[in-house]
Amino acid sequence: MDAHKKWGATFRACLCFALCWISLGVLAEPIATVEVVDGVVTVLRLSGKRTALAVGSKLEEGDVVSTEKDSYVRLHFTDGAEMGVRPLSTLNIQRYRFEKERPTQDALVVNLVKGGMRTVTGLIGKRGNENAYRVQGSTATIGIRGTEYVVRECKGDCNIERPPSGPMTVSGSGSQPRQKGAPAPLPVAARLAAFSGQVKVSDGVKTRLAVAGEALLSGETVRVSSPGHAVLEFNDKARVVLDQGSEYQLTSVRFHPNGASSSHAVTDLVKGGLRMVTGSLGKQQPERVKVQTVVATIGIRGTNFDIWCVPGGSYQPGAAIHVPDAAHPCDQALYASTRDGLIELVSGDHRLQVPIGRIAYIDQPGGAPVLLPPGSDVLQRAPAPEALVIDHVALFGLEARDVSEAGLYVSVKEGAVSLMQESGQELFLRRGEVGYAGTNGREVVLLNAEPDFVKNDLYLREMHVDPASCRAQ
């Protein structure tokens, strides 16, 4: 009898001990694996135990990960998400739920206590509940919509923190030095300032329906419905009004914060017509601004001008100039007029300067441009861009170099995020956009670029590095 009592007491003690271990997370399911680690990186478990992380270490729900000075870690989650965490950072993985067969139960809540990270999201947030993925800062919350983004929590330390003096090397499958490169161009080339009808934007893979304020990136194509028109405001305050049915590509547009000498703006009018007033780049470095068509290239000299693509044989001497209501592809003939300044038409081996108040015509690709008689005119459908009132700062955001206050900074590389303050104020950020949430719990601000302490952070510049080539994959 005594033996049975002793055995029962021992069993109850073992069971209690096992349950305690389970409640402390010892037997919890791993939610992430350490892919890369460099320096001193630790994890604080729910049990209160702190241990050092190494490549292959497993993380669990409730873990608090901390990186010391000059230390870095990259995590791979079971849903496919990845997080690269910079030095002097602390993040708490407060909640994680992922089951392949139950997308509506997905959840990932991360509290970024300090520091910063770069993240590529996995399946959580891309399926089921789109509000399943959140990153919480000191006063603001980031809602993720399937994206790649950088987030930096500043507490008065971001601008005084010194970057590494040499290349950063992280361990994993080999050495991976990251060198500081040239200053990056401003992320957003132009924005959709206003429009009527419908405007669609394509990046060559996906097409989206644009909204007012839509960020437009280099390489994207804008298509306008008929009837309708679109007003594009560029980063240097150049402005383009696209006529109904037009198609316009931002072929290669780069505005650098260090000046016009490192910037250029090459665009293509594919179909229809446009009216343009040049910005600071066209005034300081006019040779770096060009509008191309199949028929001719338009070089500018700090000016306002119009282009209309028309069928071949459209101009007949003595007859009124007619631009068809239906937008025409820019592969046959075109009219070009100068409203202020000077433009130059280049068609094959032919060049022609078009002075203020004059209209030129080219009848075919490579054909010789001709000036039409003085007094020739074209009936305009779209408004003149210089007559429009647009708040450039409200459209593009504050100068990033002027912002260094404590708060949460978010830069979107792909996809979209929602930056929400405790007061309920919300800022929706898309690819190429940067937002800031102040510590007062009320302020949410759009920035025109990444602050220098984000842009020049070697640990946040990219997500993956090929150890063999030391280049981004």
N, C-alpha and C positions, 0 to 999 in steps of 0.2 A: 504493500500500500504506500509505504514511504517512497519506494522507488518510482511508483506512478506519479505521486505528487511532485517529486523532484524533476521527473521527466517533463511533466506539464508546465512547471515553472520555467524550466529551461526553454521549452518551445515558445512560451508566451514572450519571453525576453528576446529570443532571436527574431520572432515575428515583429515585435515592437521596434527592434533595432533596424530591421529591413525596411519597415514602413517609414521610419525616420529618414533613412537614406534616400528613399524614393521621394519623400516630401521635400528634401533639400536639393533635388534635381540630379543626384548621382546617377540615376538610371534613366535620365531624360534622353529623348531622341536627339541626336546631333542635328543642327540646323544649318551649319556652315563649316567649311574647312579652310584652314590657312594655306594659301597658295604660295605666297611670297612674304618673307619677313627679313628685316634688316635692323640691327640695333636691339634696343631693349623694348619689348612689347609684352604686356602682361594682361591677364584676364582675372577679374574678380568674380567668383562664382556666387550663386545664391547662398551657398553654405558659409560664405565669408572667407573662403580660402582663396588666396591670390597665387597664381602660378605664371611662369614665363611661357610664352607661345613660341612654337617652332613650326616649320613647314610640316603640314599633315595634322596639326592639332585640330581638335573638333571644338565647336562652339555650341552652346545651348541657349534656349530662351531664358532671358533674364541676365545673361552675362554682360559685364561691363569691360570693354576693351580700352586699354590706355597705351599710347605710344610716348616714349620719352624723347628727349632732344636728339635730333638727327636720326630718328628711327621711323620706320615705315612698315605697314602691313597691308596685304591684299587678301580679301576674304571672298570665297566662292560659296554661295548659298544653294540649298537643294532645289530651289525654283529656277536656278540659272543666273541669278543676280550676282554682281560683283561689286565690291567696295574697296577702293584704295584709300587708306587713311594716312594723312600726313603726320609729321612730328607734333608733339605736344598736344595731342588730341585725346578726348575721352568720349566714347559713345556707349550708350546702354541699349541693348537689343531688348526692348521691353516686351514686345509681343511678336510671335511668329507662328503662323498656321499655314501649312501648305500640304494639300493632298490632291494628287492629280485628278481624281475622280470627283472632287467636291470644290469646284472653283468658287462657289458662293461663300465658302467658309474661309477664303484666303484672308490673311492679315499679316502685315509687317509694319511695326511701329518702332522707330529708332529715335532715341533722344540724344541729340548731339550736344553734349555738355560744354565742350570747348573744342577749338581746333577746326579741322576741315576734312572733307573727303570728296572723292570723285566716284560716281556710281553709274553703272549700267544696270538697268532694271531687268528682272527676270519675268516669269509668268505672272507673279502677283502684281496686280494693277493693270494688267493687259487683258484679263479675262474676268468674268464674273463681276464682282463689285469693284467699280473703278475707284472707289474711295478706300480701298483696302490698304493702300501703301501711304504712310505718312512719315515725315521727318520733323521732329519737334526741336525748335531752338529755344532760346531763353524767353522770347516774347512772341515768336511767330511760328506757324506751322506750314510745312510744304506738303501739298497734295500732289502725288505723282500720277502721271497719265502715260506710263510706258515710255521711258526716256533715258537719256544720258545727261547727267548734270553735275555741276560742281557746287558745293555749299561750304561756306566759311563763316564760322561764328567768331566775331571779333569782340573783345572786351577791353579795348584800348591798347592791344598788343600787336595788331596786325601791321601797322606801318613802321613799328620800331623793331620788329623781328628781322634778323639778318638772314638772308638766304645762304645756302651752303657756298663755301668759297670755291669748291671744285665740283667735278661731276659727281652726282649721286650714284652709288652702286647698291643695288638691292640683291639679296640672295634668293635662290630658288633653284632654277635649273642652270644658272650661270650668271656671270656678271652683267649688269645692265646699266651702263652709265647714261645719264641724261644731261645733256649740255644745254645751257641757256642759248636760245637762238635770237634772231632779229625780232624787233617789236612786231606784234601781230596786227593785221589790219582791223579796223573797226568791224564788228561782226555783221551788222545790218547795212546793206548797200542802199536801200531805199525803203519807203513805206507808202502804203496806199492811203493817201491823205483824205480823199473824197472820191465818190463815184455815184453814177446812176446806172440803173439796170443791174447786171450781174457781172462779176469779175472772178475769173478762175486763175489759179496760179499752179504751175507744174514745175517739179524739179527733175523731170525726165523719167521718173518712176511713178510718183503719185501726183494726183491732181486734187487740189483743195479749193473749196469755195471761200473766197477772201472776204474779210470783214474790214471795216474802217480801222486804220492803224496797223493793218497787217504788215509784218516784217517781210521784206523781200531780200533774198540773198543772191550773191553772184551766181550766175548760171541758170537762174530760174526764168520762166517764161510767163508773161501776163497776157491773158486773153479777155477781151471785152465783148459783152453781148451787143446785139443790135436790136432795138435802139439802146444807147447807153454811152457812157464815157468814163474814163478813169484818170485821176490826178495822182501822179507819183512824185513824192518829195524825196530827193536824194540827201545823203549825209552831208554833202557840202553845200546844201541849199539850192542845188539845181532842181528844176521842176519840169515834168513832162506831162502833158495832157494827151491821152490817147483817144482817138476818135472811135465812133461806133464800129464794132466788128474787128477792131485792130488786134494784132498779135505782135508782141514786143519782147525781146529777150535781153536780159541783163548778162550779156555774154561774158564779160570779164570786168568786174567793177571792184576796185580796192581803194578804200580811203584809209590812209595811215595817219595816226595821231601825230607823227613827227613831221608832217608837212606834205605839200603838193608834190615835191620831188620824188616821193616814194608811192604816189597814188596814180591811178589811171581809171578811166571809165570808157569802156568799149561796149556799145549796145547795138542790137540789130533790130531794125523794123522789118518784120517778116510779112506783114499784111496790114493794109489800111493806111492810116495817117497819124501824124503827131504834131504837136506844137510844143516848143521847148524854150526855156530860158536857162542859161547856164549859171553855174554856181561859182564858188571860190576856185575850184580846180580849173574851170574853163577860163577864168580871168588871170590866174597866176601861171598856169602851165597849159595853154590851149592845145598844144600838140598832143596832150595826153587824153583828150576827149574826142571821141569819134562816134558817129552814128553810121552804121553800115546797112546797105541793102544789096541785093544781087545786082542791081543796075549800077549803083555808084556808092562811094563812101563820102560822107559829109564831114569835113574838117571845120572846126569852129575857131573863131577869134574873139571869144568873149561876147556872146551875142544872143539874140532871140530869133528863132526861125521856125518855119513850118515845112513839113514834107507830106506829100500825098502820093500814094502808089496808084497808077492808073493803067488801063490797057494800052498796048502799043497803038500808035496812030491817033492818040487822043487829041493832040493839039493840031488845029487847022488854022493857019494864018487868017486873021480877020474875024474868026469866030470866037464866041465867048468861051472862056475856060470852064469846063464842066468836070466836077469830081463826082463819080457815081455814088449813089446811096449805099450800095453794097460794097463792103470793103474788098479791095482787090489785092491779090498777092503781089509782092514787090519784086517781080522777076521779069517785067516787061518794060514799063516806062514810069517816069515820075516827074512831078513838079516840086520845086523847092523855092521858097521865098525867104527873104531876110527882112525882119521887122526892126532890127537894131543891130549895129555892128557889121560883121562880115562873115560869110561862110565860103568855103571852097569845095566845089564838086570835083571828085576824081573818078573818072570812068575810063577804064583801060589806060591808054596813053594820054588821055585828054584831061585837062584841068581848066576850071573856070571859076573865077571869083564872082560872087553874087553880092553886090552892095546893098545898102539899106533901101528898102522900098521897091526892090526889083524881084522878078520871078524868073527862074530858069527852068528849062525842060530838057529831058533826055529821053529819046524815043526807044532805046534798046540797051541792053547790057553792053558796055564797052563803047557805046555811041558818044558822039561829041555833044556836050552840053551847049545850049544856046540861050541867050538872054532874050526874053520876050519884050515887046515894046513897052516903054514906060506907060503907066496907067493901067496895065493889066491887073486884074483882081480875081480873087476866088472867094466865093461865098463860104463863110466859116460856120460849121455846126458846133464845134467844141469851143469852150471859153479860152481866152488868152491866159496863159499861166501866170504872167506877171500881174494880172488884175485880181488874182485870188488872194485872200487873206488866210494865212496858215501859221499856226503857232508851232514853230519848229521845235522848241524845247519841250513843249507838251507832247509832241509826236515822238521825238527820239529819246527824251529823258535828259537828266542832268549830266553834265560833264563828269565822267567817272573820276578824273584826276582831282576833282574838287571834293570828293567824298571819302572820308577816312574815319568817320565816327564809329563807335561801338554799335553792334547790331548784327543782323543776319544777312549775308550776301549770297545770291543764287545766280548761277550762270547756266543757261540751258544749251546743251550741245546738240541734242536730238530730242524730238518729241515736244512735250509741253508739261509745265508744272503750274500749280496755283499757290501763290504766296499769300497767306492769310494771317492777319494780325488778330490779337485778342479782342480788339474793338469790333471785329467783323469786317473791317476793310480788307479787300481782296484785290490782288493784281495777278492777271493771267499772263504767263510768260511762255513764248514759243521759241523754237529753235533760233539761236543767235541772240536772244534777249537776256538782259541782266536786270535783276531786281534787288532792292534793299529794304529791309524792315528795321525800323529804329527801335531803340530800347524803351521808348515811351508807351509802346503797346498800341499806338494809333497810326504811325507813319509807315506808308508803303510807297516806295518811289521807284520809277523806271529809270535806269541808267543807260547812257548811250554806249557803254563799253564796260569791260571788266576793269575794276581798279587794279593798279599796278601790283599790289600785293597778292592778287589772285592770278593775274595774267603772267607774272614772272615766277610763280611758285613752281619749281621743278617737280614737286611731288604731285601736283594736280594738273599738270599740262596735258598728260595723256593717260589712258587706262592701261594699255598693254605695250610692252617693249619686247622686240625680238632680241634675245641674248646674243645671237650670232652677229647680227648687223648693227646692234645698238640703235635701231630705228623703230618708230612706231609701226605696229602691224596693221 
